[in-house]
Amino acid sequence: MHLRLESTSSIAELEVVENLSGAVATVPARVWVGYTDAGIKVACYITRVAVEAEEDQGPFEAELAAQPHTRSAPMSIPLRLVL
């Protein structure tokens, strides 16, 4: 499967439960929207993006920082949708 994604200005606050202690933490995630090769619309909640160490990270960081963002209220995502 391939996804074609575009960053949005939305930052979602995801509630993450730590399995061992049951503690709940809130993690910010930028919302990216797009579609699959079959045309199915998707929303992805990205908490981390890594750029290869040998790549120049400056342009990526500048482009991401230039993207305006707004924070949403904390939300829960059904576990069956989490990979």
PDB file of N, CA, C and O in Angstrom:
ATOM      1  N   MET A   1       0.843  -1.171   0.000  1.00  0.00           N
ATOM      2  CA  MET A   1       0.000   0.000   0.000  1.00  0.00           C
ATOM      3  C   MET A   1       0.893   1.240   0.000  1.00  0.00           C
ATOM      4  O   MET A   1       1.937   1.275   0.650  1.00  0.00           O
ATOM      5  N   HIS A   2       0.462   2.237  -0.734  1.00  0.00           N
ATOM      6  CA  HIS A   2       1.143   3.528  -0.758  1.00  0.00           C
ATOM      7  C   HIS A   2       0.164   4.601  -0.296  1.00  0.00           C
ATOM      8  O   HIS A   2      -1.028   4.547  -0.597  1.00  0.00           O
ATOM      9  N   LEU A   3       0.691   5.570   0.437  1.00  0.00           N
ATOM     10  CA  LEU A   3      -0.104   6.717   0.857  1.00  0.00           C
ATOM     11  C   LEU A   3       0.496   7.975   0.271  1.00  0.00           C
ATOM     12  O   LEU A   3       1.717   8.119   0.214  1.00  0.00           O
ATOM     13  N   ARG A   4      -0.349   8.878  -0.160  1.00  0.00           N
ATOM     14  CA  ARG A   4       0.084  10.201  -0.608  1.00  0.00           C
ATOM     15  C   ARG A   4      -0.470  11.165   0.434  1.00  0.00           C
ATOM     16  O   ARG A   4      -1.685  11.290   0.583  1.00  0.00           O
ATOM     17  N   LEU A   5       0.423  11.851   1.160  1.00  0.00           N
ATOM     18  CA  LEU A   5       0.016  12.683   2.289  1.00  0.00           C
ATOM     19  C   LEU A   5       0.405  14.130   2.105  1.00  0.00           C
ATOM     20  O   LEU A   5       1.385  14.452   1.433  1.00  0.00           O
ATOM     21  N   GLU A   6      -0.390  15.005   2.722  1.00  0.00           N
ATOM     22  CA  GLU A   6      -0.098  16.438   2.783  1.00  0.00           C
ATOM     23  C   GLU A   6      -0.268  16.898   4.215  1.00  0.00           C
ATOM     24  O   GLU A   6      -1.233  16.531   4.885  1.00  0.00           O
ATOM     25  N   SER A   7       0.668  17.698   4.680  1.00  0.00           N
ATOM     26  CA  SER A   7       0.594  18.224   6.030  1.00  0.00           C
ATOM     27  C   SER A   7      -0.544  19.231   6.135  1.00  0.00           C
ATOM     28  O   SER A   7      -0.824  19.964   5.187  1.00  0.00           O
ATOM     29  N   THR A   8      -1.197  19.261   7.291  1.00  0.00           N
ATOM     30  CA  THR A   8      -2.224  20.268   7.557  1.00  0.00           C
ATOM     31  C   THR A   8      -1.709  21.194   8.649  1.00  0.00           C
ATOM     32  O   THR A   8      -0.606  21.007   9.162  1.00  0.00           O
ATOM     33  N   SER A   9      -2.493  22.171   8.993  1.00  0.00           N
ATOM     34  CA  SER A   9      -2.109  23.090  10.056  1.00  0.00           C
ATOM     35  C   SER A   9      -2.575  22.606  11.428  1.00  0.00           C
ATOM     36  O   SER A   9      -2.339  23.283  12.429  1.00  0.00           O
ATOM     37  N   SER A  10      -3.227  21.456  11.492  1.00  0.00           N
ATOM     38  CA  SER A  10      -3.777  20.950  12.755  1.00  0.00           C
ATOM     39  C   SER A  10      -2.762  20.128  13.538  1.00  0.00           C
ATOM     40  O   SER A  10      -2.069  19.274  12.984  1.00  0.00           O
ATOM     41  N   ILE A  11      -2.688  20.403  14.838  1.00  0.00           N
ATOM     42  CA  ILE A  11      -1.908  19.599  15.769  1.00  0.00           C
ATOM     43  C   ILE A  11      -2.910  18.961  16.722  1.00  0.00           C
ATOM     44  O   ILE A  11      -3.612  19.664  17.449  1.00  0.00           O
ATOM     45  N   ALA A  12      -2.979  17.641  16.721  1.00  0.00           N
ATOM     46  CA  ALA A  12      -3.892  16.925  17.613  1.00  0.00           C
ATOM     47  C   ALA A  12      -3.152  16.532  18.875  1.00  0.00           C
ATOM     48  O   ALA A  12      -1.960  16.227  18.834  1.00  0.00           O
ATOM     49  N   GLU A  13      -3.849  16.537  19.985  1.00  0.00           N
ATOM     50  CA  GLU A  13      -3.291  16.078  21.255  1.00  0.00           C
ATOM     51  C   GLU A  13      -3.807  14.656  21.462  1.00  0.00           C
ATOM     52  O   GLU A  13      -4.991  14.457  21.734  1.00  0.00           O
ATOM     53  N   LEU A  14      -2.923  13.669  21.334  1.00  0.00           N
ATOM     54  CA  LEU A  14      -3.310  12.268  21.471  1.00  0.00           C
ATOM     55  C   LEU A  14      -3.060  11.807  22.896  1.00  0.00           C
ATOM     56  O   LEU A  14      -2.017  12.105  23.478  1.00  0.00           O
ATOM     57  N   GLU A  15      -4.005  11.088  23.447  1.00  0.00           N
ATOM     58  CA  GLU A  15      -3.826  10.520  24.777  1.00  0.00           C
ATOM     59  C   GLU A  15      -3.274   9.109  24.612  1.00  0.00           C
ATOM     60  O   GLU A  15      -3.881   8.268  23.950  1.00  0.00           O
ATOM     61  N   VAL A  16      -2.119   8.860  25.221  1.00  0.00           N
ATOM     62  CA  VAL A  16      -1.435   7.579  25.106  1.00  0.00           C
ATOM     63  C   VAL A  16      -1.406   6.936  26.482  1.00  0.00           C
ATOM     64  O   VAL A  16      -1.011   7.570  27.460  1.00  0.00           O
ATOM     65  N   VAL A  17      -1.826   5.674  26.560  1.00  0.00           N
ATOM     66  CA  VAL A  17      -1.825   4.952  27.820  1.00  0.00           C
ATOM     67  C   VAL A  17      -0.602   4.052  27.862  1.00  0.00           C
ATOM     68  O   VAL A  17      -0.368   3.262  26.947  1.00  0.00           O
ATOM     69  N   GLU A  18       0.175   4.177  28.929  1.00  0.00           N
ATOM     70  CA  GLU A  18       1.345   3.323  29.125  1.00  0.00           C
ATOM     71  C   GLU A  18       0.842   1.997  29.682  1.00  0.00           C
ATOM     72  O   GLU A  18       0.218   1.974  30.743  1.00  0.00           O
ATOM     73  N   ASN A  19       1.105   0.887  28.981  1.00  0.00           N
ATOM     74  CA  ASN A  19       0.526  -0.404  29.332  1.00  0.00           C
ATOM     75  C   ASN A  19       0.865  -0.883  30.740  1.00  0.00           C
ATOM     76  O   ASN A  19      -0.012  -1.396  31.436  1.00  0.00           O
ATOM     77  N   LEU A  20       2.103  -0.731  31.172  1.00  0.00           N
ATOM     78  CA  LEU A  20       2.507  -1.300  32.455  1.00  0.00           C
ATOM     79  C   LEU A  20       1.909  -0.572  33.642  1.00  0.00           C
ATOM     80  O   LEU A  20       1.410  -1.204  34.573  1.00  0.00           O
ATOM     81  N   SER A  21       1.953   0.746  33.617  1.00  0.00           N
ATOM     82  CA  SER A  21       1.480   1.505  34.775  1.00  0.00           C
ATOM     83  C   SER A  21       0.056   2.024  34.611  1.00  0.00           C
ATOM     84  O   SER A  21      -0.595   2.368  35.597  1.00  0.00           O
ATOM     85  N   GLY A  22      -0.426   2.083  33.387  1.00  0.00           N
ATOM     86  CA  GLY A  22      -1.744   2.640  33.130  1.00  0.00           C
ATOM     87  C   GLY A  22      -1.752   4.157  33.093  1.00  0.00           C
ATOM     88  O   GLY A  22      -2.810   4.774  32.965  1.00  0.00           O
ATOM     89  N   ALA A  23      -0.564   4.766  33.206  1.00  0.00           N
ATOM     90  CA  ALA A  23      -0.456   6.222  33.181  1.00  0.00           C
ATOM     91  C   ALA A  23      -0.849   6.748  31.792  1.00  0.00           C
ATOM     92  O   ALA A  23      -0.580   6.110  30.775  1.00  0.00           O
ATOM     93  N   VAL A  24      -1.485   7.914  31.772  1.00  0.00           N
ATOM     94  CA  VAL A  24      -1.904   8.536  30.519  1.00  0.00           C
ATOM     95  C   VAL A  24      -1.031   9.753  30.263  1.00  0.00           C
ATOM     96  O   VAL A  24      -0.854  10.600  31.139  1.00  0.00           O
ATOM     97  N   ALA A  25      -0.488   9.833  29.058  1.00  0.00           N
ATOM     98  CA  ALA A  25       0.306  10.990  28.647  1.00  0.00           C
ATOM     99  C   ALA A  25      -0.337  11.594  27.406  1.00  0.00           C
ATOM    100  O   ALA A  25      -0.966  10.885  26.620  1.00  0.00           O
ATOM    101  N   THR A  26      -0.179  12.897  27.229  1.00  0.00           N
ATOM    102  CA  THR A  26      -0.678  13.579  26.044  1.00  0.00           C
ATOM    103  C   THR A  26       0.502  13.869  25.126  1.00  0.00           C
ATOM    104  O   THR A  26       1.503  14.446  25.552  1.00  0.00           O
ATOM    105  N   VAL A  27       0.378  13.464  23.860  1.00  0.00           N
ATOM    106  CA  VAL A  27       1.445  13.609  22.882  1.00  0.00           C
ATOM    107  C   VAL A  27       0.933  14.436  21.705  1.00  0.00           C
ATOM    108  O   VAL A  27      -0.118  14.117  21.149  1.00  0.00           O
ATOM    109  N   PRO A  28       1.654  15.501  21.310  1.00  0.00           N
ATOM    110  CA  PRO A  28       1.207  16.260  20.134  1.00  0.00           C
ATOM    111  C   PRO A  28       1.524  15.506  18.848  1.00  0.00           C
ATOM    112  O   PRO A  28       2.573  14.874  18.726  1.00  0.00           O
ATOM    113  N   ALA A  29       0.611  15.583  17.898  1.00  0.00           N
ATOM    114  CA  ALA A  29       0.810  14.938  16.596  1.00  0.00           C
ATOM    115  C   ALA A  29       0.263  15.847  15.512  1.00  0.00           C
ATOM    116  O   ALA A  29      -0.869  16.322  15.606  1.00  0.00           O
ATOM    117  N   ARG A  30       1.065  16.093  14.476  1.00  0.00           N
ATOM    118  CA  ARG A  30       0.565  16.877  13.343  1.00  0.00           C
ATOM    119  C   ARG A  30      -0.343  15.977  12.507  1.00  0.00           C
ATOM    120  O   ARG A  30      -0.033  14.809  12.270  1.00  0.00           O
ATOM    121  N   VAL A  31      -1.464  16.537  12.068  1.00  0.00           N
ATOM    122  CA  VAL A  31      -2.416  15.788  11.255  1.00  0.00           C
ATOM    123  C   VAL A  31      -2.020  15.946   9.786  1.00  0.00           C
ATOM    124  O   VAL A  31      -1.864  17.060   9.286  1.00  0.00           O
ATOM    125  N   TRP A  32      -1.861  14.816   9.113  1.00  0.00           N
ATOM    126  CA  TRP A  32      -1.596  14.782   7.678  1.00  0.00           C
ATOM    127  C   TRP A  32      -2.791  14.078   7.040  1.00  0.00           C
ATOM    128  O   TRP A  32      -3.287  13.092   7.585  1.00  0.00           O
ATOM    129  N   VAL A  33      -3.254  14.568   5.901  1.00  0.00           N
ATOM    130  CA  VAL A  33      -4.375  13.945   5.203  1.00  0.00           C
ATOM    131  C   VAL A  33      -3.932  13.545   3.804  1.00  0.00           C
ATOM    132  O   VAL A  33      -2.993  14.109   3.243  1.00  0.00           O
ATOM    133  N   GLY A  34      -4.626  12.568   3.261  1.00  0.00           N
ATOM    134  CA  GLY A  34      -4.273  12.119   1.915  1.00  0.00           C
ATOM    135  C   GLY A  34      -5.147  10.966   1.484  1.00  0.00           C
ATOM    136  O   GLY A  34      -6.303  10.848   1.890  1.00  0.00           O
ATOM    137  N   TYR A  35      -4.565  10.107   0.641  1.00  0.00           N
ATOM    138  CA  TYR A  35      -5.328   8.992   0.101  1.00  0.00           C
ATOM    139  C   TYR A  35      -4.394   7.860  -0.308  1.00  0.00           C
ATOM    140  O   TYR A  35      -3.193   8.055  -0.493  1.00  0.00           O
ATOM    141  N   THR A  36      -4.978   6.675  -0.443  1.00  0.00           N
ATOM    142  CA  THR A  36      -4.224   5.511  -0.883  1.00  0.00           C
ATOM    143  C   THR A  36      -4.235   5.449  -2.404  1.00  0.00           C
ATOM    144  O   THR A  36      -4.896   6.255  -3.060  1.00  0.00           O
ATOM    145  N   ASP A  37      -3.504   4.493  -2.960  1.00  0.00           N
ATOM    146  CA  ASP A  37      -3.520   4.289  -4.413  1.00  0.00           C
ATOM    147  C   ASP A  37      -4.931   3.984  -4.921  1.00  0.00           C
ATOM    148  O   ASP A  37      -5.269   4.298  -6.063  1.00  0.00           O
ATOM    149  N   ALA A  38      -5.748   3.373  -4.068  1.00  0.00           N
ATOM    150  CA  ALA A  38      -7.115   3.025  -4.452  1.00  0.00           C
ATOM    151  C   ALA A  38      -8.087   4.195  -4.268  1.00  0.00           C
ATOM    152  O   ALA A  38      -9.275   4.063  -4.562  1.00  0.00           O
ATOM    153  N   GLY A  39      -7.587   5.338  -3.783  1.00  0.00           N
ATOM    154  CA  GLY A  39      -8.425   6.515  -3.629  1.00  0.00           C
ATOM    155  C   GLY A  39      -9.139   6.620  -2.293  1.00  0.00           C
ATOM    156  O   GLY A  39     -10.031   7.453  -2.134  1.00  0.00           O
ATOM    157  N   ILE A  40      -8.762   5.787  -1.327  1.00  0.00           N
ATOM    158  CA  ILE A  40      -9.381   5.837  -0.008  1.00  0.00           C
ATOM    159  C   ILE A  40      -8.776   6.996   0.783  1.00  0.00           C
ATOM    160  O   ILE A  40      -7.556   7.090   0.920  1.00  0.00           O
ATOM    161  N   LYS A  41      -9.638   7.881   1.306  1.00  0.00           N
ATOM    162  CA  LYS A  41      -9.162   9.029   2.076  1.00  0.00           C
ATOM    163  C   LYS A  41      -8.678   8.566   3.443  1.00  0.00           C
ATOM    164  O   LYS A  41      -9.299   7.713   4.077  1.00  0.00           O
ATOM    165  N   VAL A  42      -7.555   9.141   3.891  1.00  0.00           N
ATOM    166  CA  VAL A  42      -6.991   8.793   5.190  1.00  0.00           C
ATOM    167  C   VAL A  42      -6.562  10.054   5.932  1.00  0.00           C
ATOM    168  O   VAL A  42      -6.309  11.099   5.332  1.00  0.00           O
ATOM    169  N   ALA A  43      -6.489   9.926   7.242  1.00  0.00           N
ATOM    170  CA  ALA A  43      -5.888  10.947   8.099  1.00  0.00           C
ATOM    171  C   ALA A  43      -4.830  10.235   8.924  1.00  0.00           C
ATOM    172  O   ALA A  43      -5.085   9.162   9.472  1.00  0.00           O
ATOM    173  N   CYS A  44      -3.644  10.825   9.016  1.00  0.00           N
ATOM    174  CA  CYS A  44      -2.548  10.246   9.781  1.00  0.00           C
ATOM    175  C   CYS A  44      -2.135  11.233  10.856  1.00  0.00           C
ATOM    176  O   CYS A  44      -2.065  12.437  10.612  1.00  0.00           O
ATOM    177  N   TYR A  45      -1.866  10.722  12.034  1.00  0.00           N
ATOM    178  CA  TYR A  45      -1.452  11.533  13.172  1.00  0.00           C
ATOM    179  C   TYR A  45       0.018  11.249  13.418  1.00  0.00           C
ATOM    180  O   TYR A  45       0.366  10.250  14.048  1.00  0.00           O
ATOM    181  N   ILE A  46       0.884  12.125  12.920  1.00  0.00           N
ATOM    182  CA  ILE A  46       2.323  11.897  12.906  1.00  0.00           C
ATOM    183  C   ILE A  46       2.956  12.551  14.126  1.00  0.00           C
ATOM    184  O   ILE A  46       2.850  13.763  14.318  1.00  0.00           O
ATOM    185  N   THR A  47       3.612  11.742  14.945  1.00  0.00           N
ATOM    186  CA  THR A  47       4.290  12.270  16.132  1.00  0.00           C
ATOM    187  C   THR A  47       5.787  12.432  15.905  1.00  0.00           C
ATOM    188  O   THR A  47       6.426  13.231  16.590  1.00  0.00           O
ATOM    189  N   ARG A  48       6.353  11.704  14.975  1.00  0.00           N
ATOM    190  CA  ARG A  48       7.790  11.772  14.705  1.00  0.00           C
ATOM    191  C   ARG A  48       8.031  11.616  13.205  1.00  0.00           C
ATOM    192  O   ARG A  48       7.359  10.833  12.535  1.00  0.00           O
ATOM    193  N   VAL A  49       9.002  12.374  12.689  1.00  0.00           N
ATOM    194  CA  VAL A  49       9.469  12.217  11.311  1.00  0.00           C
ATOM    195  C   VAL A  49      10.985  12.252  11.365  1.00  0.00           C
ATOM    196  O   VAL A  49      11.564  13.162  11.959  1.00  0.00           O
ATOM    197  N   ALA A  50      11.624  11.285  10.759  1.00  0.00           N
ATOM    198  CA  ALA A  50      13.089  11.234  10.768  1.00  0.00           C
ATOM    199  C   ALA A  50      13.616  11.483   9.361  1.00  0.00           C
ATOM    200  O   ALA A  50      13.094  10.949   8.382  1.00  0.00           O
ATOM    201  N   VAL A  51      14.645  12.292   9.279  1.00  0.00           N
ATOM    202  CA  VAL A  51      15.341  12.537   8.021  1.00  0.00           C
ATOM    203  C   VAL A  51      16.654  11.766   8.096  1.00  0.00           C
ATOM    204  O   VAL A  51      17.325  11.792   9.128  1.00  0.00           O
ATOM    205  N   GLU A  52      17.022  11.091   7.035  1.00  0.00           N
ATOM    206  CA  GLU A  52      18.267  10.320   7.021  1.00  0.00           C
ATOM    207  C   GLU A  52      19.434  11.189   7.477  1.00  0.00           C
ATOM    208  O   GLU A  52      19.524  12.360   7.110  1.00  0.00           O
ATOM    209  N   ALA A  53      20.320  10.614   8.273  1.00  0.00           N
ATOM    210  CA  ALA A  53      21.436  11.358   8.876  1.00  0.00           C
ATOM    211  C   ALA A  53      22.320  12.032   7.832  1.00  0.00           C
ATOM    212  O   ALA A  53      22.824  13.130   8.069  1.00  0.00           O
ATOM    213  N   GLU A  54      22.516  11.395   6.688  1.00  0.00           N
ATOM    214  CA  GLU A  54      23.401  11.978   5.676  1.00  0.00           C
ATOM    215  C   GLU A  54      22.726  13.063   4.833  1.00  0.00           C
ATOM    216  O   GLU A  54      23.392  13.746   4.054  1.00  0.00           O
ATOM    217  N   GLU A  55      21.415  13.223   4.984  1.00  0.00           N
ATOM    218  CA  GLU A  55      20.681  14.252   4.253  1.00  0.00           C
ATOM    219  C   GLU A  55      20.805  15.603   4.957  1.00  0.00           C
ATOM    220  O   GLU A  55      20.999  15.661   6.171  1.00  0.00           O
ATOM    221  N   ASP A  56      20.694  16.682   4.190  1.00  0.00           N
ATOM    222  CA  ASP A  56      20.661  18.027   4.760  1.00  0.00           C
ATOM    223  C   ASP A  56      19.277  18.235   5.366  1.00  0.00           C
ATOM    224  O   ASP A  56      18.292  18.309   4.632  1.00  0.00           O
ATOM    225  N   GLN A  57      19.186  18.330   6.688  1.00  0.00           N
ATOM    226  CA  GLN A  57      17.907  18.423   7.373  1.00  0.00           C
ATOM    227  C   GLN A  57      17.352  19.849   7.403  1.00  0.00           C
ATOM    228  O   GLN A  57      16.174  20.044   7.700  1.00  0.00           O
ATOM    229  N   GLY A  58      18.179  20.839   7.101  1.00  0.00           N
ATOM    230  CA  GLY A  58      17.764  22.237   7.167  1.00  0.00           C
ATOM    231  C   GLY A  58      16.524  22.567   6.363  1.00  0.00           C
ATOM    232  O   GLY A  58      15.591  23.156   6.910  1.00  0.00           O
ATOM    233  N   PRO A  59      16.473  22.210   5.075  1.00  0.00           N
ATOM    234  CA  PRO A  59      15.283  22.547   4.277  1.00  0.00           C
ATOM    235  C   PRO A  59      14.001  21.906   4.814  1.00  0.00           C
ATOM    236  O   PRO A  59      12.941  22.531   4.810  1.00  0.00           O
ATOM    237  N   PHE A  60      14.105  20.663   5.275  1.00  0.00           N
ATOM    238  CA  PHE A  60      12.914  19.999   5.827  1.00  0.00           C
ATOM    239  C   PHE A  60      12.444  20.713   7.084  1.00  0.00           C
ATOM    240  O   PHE A  60      11.253  20.991   7.229  1.00  0.00           O
ATOM    241  N   GLU A  61      13.368  21.016   8.001  1.00  0.00           N
ATOM    242  CA  GLU A  61      13.013  21.690   9.242  1.00  0.00           C
ATOM    243  C   GLU A  61      12.420  23.073   8.979  1.00  0.00           C
ATOM    244  O   GLU A  61      11.464  23.473   9.644  1.00  0.00           O
ATOM    245  N   ALA A  62      12.979  23.804   8.014  1.00  0.00           N
ATOM    246  CA  ALA A  62      12.471  25.135   7.676  1.00  0.00           C
ATOM    247  C   ALA A  62      11.056  25.051   7.099  1.00  0.00           C
ATOM    248  O   ALA A  62      10.188  25.853   7.447  1.00  0.00           O
ATOM    249  N   GLU A  63      10.831  24.076   6.218  1.00  0.00           N
ATOM    250  CA  GLU A  63       9.512  23.917   5.601  1.00  0.00           C
ATOM    251  C   GLU A  63       8.467  23.543   6.652  1.00  0.00           C
ATOM    252  O   GLU A  63       7.347  24.055   6.622  1.00  0.00           O
ATOM    253  N   LEU A  64       8.828  22.652   7.583  1.00  0.00           N
ATOM    254  CA  LEU A  64       7.895  22.243   8.621  1.00  0.00           C
ATOM    255  C   LEU A  64       7.617  23.396   9.588  1.00  0.00           C
ATOM    256  O   LEU A  64       6.474  23.590  10.002  1.00  0.00           O
ATOM    257  N   ALA A  65       8.644  24.157   9.950  1.00  0.00           N
ATOM    258  CA  ALA A  65       8.467  25.286  10.869  1.00  0.00           C
ATOM    259  C   ALA A  65       7.614  26.384  10.237  1.00  0.00           C
ATOM    260  O   ALA A  65       6.910  27.099  10.950  1.00  0.00           O
ATOM    261  N   ALA A  66       7.666  26.528   8.919  1.00  0.00           N
ATOM    262  CA  ALA A  66       6.894  27.563   8.226  1.00  0.00           C
ATOM    263  C   ALA A  66       5.407  27.217   8.164  1.00  0.00           C
ATOM    264  O   ALA A  66       4.571  28.093   7.945  1.00  0.00           O
ATOM    265  N   GLN A  67       5.081  25.940   8.358  1.00  0.00           N
ATOM    266  CA  GLN A  67       3.689  25.502   8.318  1.00  0.00           C
ATOM    267  C   GLN A  67       2.976  26.001   9.572  1.00  0.00           C
ATOM    268  O   GLN A  67       3.347  25.603  10.676  1.00  0.00           O
ATOM    269  N   PRO A  68       1.963  26.860   9.434  1.00  0.00           N
ATOM    270  CA  PRO A  68       1.245  27.325  10.625  1.00  0.00           C
ATOM    271  C   PRO A  68       0.523  26.148  11.277  1.00  0.00           C
ATOM    272  O   PRO A  68       0.232  25.156  10.609  1.00  0.00           O
ATOM    273  N   HIS A  69       0.237  26.246  12.554  1.00  0.00           N
ATOM    274  CA  HIS A  69      -0.473  25.156  13.192  1.00  0.00           C
ATOM    275  C   HIS A  69      -1.421  25.666  14.273  1.00  0.00           C
ATOM    276  O   HIS A  69      -1.215  26.714  14.885  1.00  0.00           O
ATOM    277  N   THR A  70      -2.463  24.877  14.474  1.00  0.00           N
ATOM    278  CA  THR A  70      -3.430  25.132  15.534  1.00  0.00           C
ATOM    279  C   THR A  70      -3.593  23.842  16.313  1.00  0.00           C
ATOM    280  O   THR A  70      -3.561  22.754  15.737  1.00  0.00           O
ATOM    281  N   ARG A  71      -3.768  23.959  17.619  1.00  0.00           N
ATOM    282  CA  ARG A  71      -3.929  22.767  18.456  1.00  0.00           C
ATOM    283  C   ARG A  71      -5.404  22.472  18.660  1.00  0.00           C
ATOM    284  O   ARG A  71      -6.226  23.375  18.816  1.00  0.00           O
ATOM    285  N   SER A  72      -5.716  21.185  18.655  1.00  0.00           N
ATOM    286  CA  SER A  72      -7.087  20.763  18.908  1.00  0.00           C
ATOM    287  C   SER A  72      -7.183  20.212  20.330  1.00  0.00           C
ATOM    288  O   SER A  72      -6.167  20.018  20.997  1.00  0.00           O
ATOM    289  N   ALA A  73      -8.387  19.968  20.779  1.00  0.00           N
ATOM    290  CA  ALA A  73      -8.600  19.375  22.098  1.00  0.00           C
ATOM    291  C   ALA A  73      -8.079  17.936  22.080  1.00  0.00           C
ATOM    292  O   ALA A  73      -8.030  17.312  21.020  1.00  0.00           O
ATOM    293  N   PRO A  74      -7.687  17.400  23.249  1.00  0.00           N
ATOM    294  CA  PRO A  74      -7.232  15.998  23.291  1.00  0.00           C
ATOM    295  C   PRO A  74      -8.283  15.074  22.698  1.00  0.00           C
ATOM    296  O   PRO A  74      -9.483  15.301  22.848  1.00  0.00           O
ATOM    297  N   MET A  75      -7.819  14.032  22.023  1.00  0.00           N
ATOM    298  CA  MET A  75      -8.736  13.104  21.386  1.00  0.00           C
ATOM    299  C   MET A  75      -8.248  11.681  21.585  1.00  0.00           C
ATOM    300  O   MET A  75      -7.069  11.455  21.859  1.00  0.00           O
ATOM    301  N   SER A  76      -9.132  10.743  21.451  1.00  0.00           N
ATOM    302  CA  SER A  76      -8.776   9.332  21.528  1.00  0.00           C
ATOM    303  C   SER A  76      -9.007   8.707  20.167  1.00  0.00           C
ATOM    304  O   SER A  76      -9.967   9.039  19.472  1.00  0.00           O
ATOM    305  N   ILE A  77      -8.112   7.794  19.792  1.00  0.00           N
ATOM    306  CA  ILE A  77      -8.233   7.075  18.528  1.00  0.00           C
ATOM    307  C   ILE A  77      -8.457   5.610  18.866  1.00  0.00           C
ATOM    308  O   ILE A  77      -7.720   5.064  19.687  1.00  0.00           O
ATOM    309  N   PRO A  78      -9.453   4.944  18.263  1.00  0.00           N
ATOM    310  CA  PRO A  78      -9.670   3.538  18.563  1.00  0.00           C
ATOM    311  C   PRO A  78      -8.395   2.721  18.310  1.00  0.00           C
ATOM    312  O   PRO A  78      -7.723   2.901  17.295  1.00  0.00           O
ATOM    313  N   LEU A  79      -8.078   1.829  19.241  1.00  0.00           N
ATOM    314  CA  LEU A  79      -6.857   1.049  19.171  1.00  0.00           C
ATOM    315  C   LEU A  79      -6.753   0.247  17.871  1.00  0.00           C
ATOM    316  O   LEU A  79      -5.649   0.014  17.380  1.00  0.00           O
ATOM    317  N   ARG A  80      -7.887  -0.177  17.311  1.00  0.00           N
ATOM    318  CA  ARG A  80      -7.847  -0.952  16.064  1.00  0.00           C
ATOM    319  C   ARG A  80      -7.313  -0.154  14.893  1.00  0.00           C
ATOM    320  O   ARG A  80      -6.938  -0.731  13.873  1.00  0.00           O
ATOM    321  N   LEU A  81      -7.270   1.192  15.025  1.00  0.00           N
ATOM    322  CA  LEU A  81      -6.762   2.039  13.952  1.00  0.00           C
ATOM    323  C   LEU A  81      -5.292   2.418  14.134  1.00  0.00           C
ATOM    324  O   LEU A  81      -4.717   3.106  13.290  1.00  0.00           O
ATOM    325  N   VAL A  82      -4.686   1.971  15.232  1.00  0.00           N
ATOM    326  CA  VAL A  82      -3.302   2.301  15.510  1.00  0.00           C
ATOM    327  C   VAL A  82      -2.413   1.164  15.056  1.00  0.00           C
ATOM    328  O   VAL A  82      -2.647   0.003  15.391  1.00  0.00           O
ATOM    329  N   LEU A  83      -1.384   1.508  14.284  1.00  0.00           N
ATOM    330  CA  LEU A  83      -0.453   0.471  13.810  1.00  0.00           C
ATOM    331  C   LEU A  83       0.714   0.359  14.731  1.00  0.00           C
ATOM    332  O   LEU A  83       1.605  -0.458  14.502  1.00  0.00           O
TER     333      LEU A  83
END
